[in-house]
Amino acid sequence: MLSPKPWKLDAIVRLAASVFLCVYAGGLLVPVLQASTTGKHNAQLYGISGLAFACLTVSMVLLWRPWRLEKAVRQMVALLICFYAGVLLGAFALRSASPVVPSVRQMVIAALSFQGTALVFVHLFVRQHQMTWRESFGFANQWPQAIMLGIIVACFFLPLGWGLQWVSSKLIVMVPRLHLKPEEQQAVQTLQMASASFQRVALGFVTIGLAPLAEEILFRGILYPWLKQAGFPRLALWVSALFFAAVHMNLVTFVPLLVLALALTLLYERTGNLLAPITAHALFNGMNFFVLYSFL
């Protein structure tokens, strides 16, 4: 069973804000790199983006500095000013940028700015609670059984997930009033474009290694137990699952990912070891990765 976690609200807010800042900065970095490599230099884009990055960096520093009661108001005002300045400047910079062309580099940057930086801030989060990763996520709790259960769940869920995705794509087409078309995830489109071996290796690492580890820690390891211990066990199950499905931003895969998230949460609850859902998530991604390239 899942043991109680001492997660503090202020630590969770700091973690969420930090991940958001890094994801936003990563999204801003992509058009800047695209402009520099294609030769279409944009002085306005570079200048405004530089100011935006500076404001976002200051926001991050203020966010993780120790807060003293006598200076709390000034720190909060400074943080909000830098945060909103960085976001607004970033929005202006993106308006002046050329449309981003999907690429392997874009996906890698997106993964590093989200899942990669999330792991860094999770380390700080765990240290803030004076715990180890083993204590925080139960990694030492009957890990062979946890890994085996994760493999079993992934094998059972894979055909169900494919079936749910097929049904979702058909239902979307059957509702003409919505004017929606089933589209593959941008990550899948990027995987299909990757032809070089080193590109596929990089995307494989992101898809099978980095994403499952970071996402399971964020959604199952931190968000779910925090909401559950706040007195909302059913809400915790559904909210963490809905967030997980929504963050992938694809209508066709929303229901399959929602069901997967529910299964992974129950698996974590059953084993008390986050290795179980991490293994299931990684194997699920790995199978999809292998099938995708097998039919290219």
N, C-alpha and C positions, 0 to 999 in steps of 0.2 A: 504493500500500500504506500501511497505517497505521503511522505512526512511533511509536517508544517515547515514553511519557509518564512524567515524573518524579513521579508522584503519591505522596505520603507517607501512611502509615497514619494517623498522628495527625491529619492534615488532613482525611482522609476521615471519620474518626470524629467530628471536630468539625462537619463539614458535615452529616453524617447526623443528629447529635444536635440541631443547630440547626433543621433542617427539621422534625424530629419535634416539637420544642417549639412551633414556630409553627403546625403543623397542629393540635396539641392545643389551643393557645390559640384558634385559629380556631373549632374545634368547640365550645369553651366560650363564645365570644362570641355564637354564633348564638342559643341560648336566652335569653341576657341581653337581646339586642336585641328578640327576639320578645316577651318579657315587658314590655319598656318601651313597645313600640309598640301592643300590644293592650290596654294598661291593666291587665293582670293582674300588678300589681307584687308581687314576692316579695322581702321584705327578707333572708330567709335566703339566697336565691340570689345577690342582689347582694353581700352581705357575704362569703360564702365564695368567690364568684368573684373578688372584689377581692383577697382574700388569695392565691388561687391565681395570679392574674395577677402579683402582686408577687413571689411565689416563682419563677415561671417567668422573669420578667425578670431577677432576680438570678442565676438559673442561667445565662442567656444571657450576662450580663456576665462572670461567672466563667469561662465556657467560652472566651471570646475574649480574656481578659486574658493577657498573657505569663506563662508558668509558670517560676518560678525553682526550682532544685533544692532549696534550703534551705526553701522554703515549699510544696513540691509536695504533701506529705501534708495540710497544713492546707487548701490550696485544694481538693484532691480531696474531703476530708470535707465542707467547706462546700458544694461543688457537689452532692454526693450528697444532703445534707440538704435543700437548697433544691429540687432536682429532684424527689425523692420527695414532699416536702411539697406542691409545686405539683400533682403528678399526683394525689395522694390527695385534696387539697382540691377539685380539679376534679371528681373522681369523685363526691364528696359533693354538690357543687353540681349536677351533672347529675341526680342522683337526686331532688333537690327541684324540678327544673324540669319544666314541662309538656312533653308530647311535641312535638317539632319538626315543624312543618308544612313540607313541601318547598316551596321558593319560589326565584325567580330570585335574590333577595338571598342566600339560603343558598349557592347554587352559586357566586356571585361571591366571597363571603367565603371559601369553601372553596378556590377557585382562587387567590385572592390569598395565602392563608395557606400554600398548598403551592407552586404553581408560581411565584407572584410573589416570595415571600420566598426561594425556592430560587435565583432569579437573583441576588438581592442577595448571598447567601452564596457563590454560585459566583464572583462578582466578588472577594470577599475570598479565596476559595480560590485563584484564579488569581494574585492579587497575592502571596499567601503563597509561591507557587512562583517568584515574580519572572518571570512570563511575561505575555504579552498574550493576548487572546482568540483572535487569529489564530494565534499559535503553539500555543496549547493545543488548539485544535479544527480546525486546518488550513483555516480559512476562506479563505485566499488560494491554496489548492492547486487549480489548474485549476477555479475555481468555476463557469464556464459549463457545463462537462461534468458537474460534480457535480449542478447543478440540473437539467440535462436528464435525467440518469439517475434522479434522484429522481422526476421527473414520469412517466417511463416505468414505473418500479416501481409507483407509486401506481395508474396506469391498469390495469396488469396484475393487481394484487392486489385491486382493489375487487370485481370479480365473485367472485373466490375467497373473499374475506372474507365476502361476503353468503351464499355457499353454505355455508361452514363454520358460520356463525351459524345458518342454517336447520337444518342437520343436527344441531347441538348442541341446539337447542330441541326437536327431535323425539326425540332420544335420551334427554333428561331425562324426557320424558313417558313413554317406554317402560320406564322403571325405576320401577315403582310402590313398591317397597320403600323407596326413598329419600325418598318423600313430598315431592318437590321439584316446584315449578312454575316454568316459564320466565318470568322477569320482565325487563323492560327496565331498563337502567341508570338510576339515579336522575337522572343528568345528562340522559338522553333524556326522562324524564318531566318534568323541569323545562323543557326546551326546548319540549315540547308545550304547557305551561301559559303560556308567554310569548306574550302577545298584542300588547303595545305595541311600537312600532318601536324605541324606545330600549332596551327589554329585549332584543330580538333582536340589536341591534347589540352590546350588552355581552356577550351570550352568544356571539355570533360571534367577537368579539375573543378571548375566553377559549378557545373551542374551536379556532379556526383559527390564532391567533397565539401566545398565551401558553403553552398546554399543550404543543404540539409542541416549541417552543423549549426550555422548561425540562426536559421529560421526556427529550428526546434528549440534552441535556447531561448530565443525571444518570445515565441508564442506559447510553447508548452512549458518551458522551464521557468519563465518569469511572469508573463501576463496571466496565464491560467491559474497558478497557485495563489497569486496575489488577489485576484478577483474572488476566488473560492474562499480564501480565508477572511475576506471582507464580509462574508455572510451570504454570498450569492453563488452557490455551487452550480446550479443549472445555467445561470447567466454566464458564469465563467466559461463553461463548456461551449456555449453557442457563440459568445462574443469572440473568444480566441479563435474559434473555427472560422467565423465570418471574416475577421480581420485577415486571417491567413489566406482565405480564398480571394478576398478583395484586392490584396496587395499584388496579386499576379495580373490584375487588370485585363481579364479576358472573359467574355460572357460565356463562351462555349465551355471553358474549363471550370467555370465557377462552381457548378453543382458537384462535379467529380472531386474537386479540391476541397469543397466543404465537407463531403462525406469522408474523404481521406483525413482531413483535420480532426473530425470527430473520432475516427478510429485511432489516430495517433494519440489523441488526448486520453482516451480510455486505456490505451496500451500503457501510457506513462502512469496513469492512476493505478493500473493493475500491478506493474512491476516496481514502481518507485525509482526506476533507473532510466534516465533520459537516453541512454544508449539504445534502448529498445525502439523508440520512435525515430531516432537518428538513423539507425540501421534500416528500418522500414522505408523511411523517406529516401535515403541514399540508394537503396536497391530499386525502389520504384523509379526514381530518376534515371538510374543506370540502365534499367531495362528499356525504358522509353528512348534513351540515348542510343542504345545498341540497335533497337528496331528501326529508328529513324535513319541511321547511317546504313543499315543493311538493305534498305529499299531505295537508296539514292542512286 
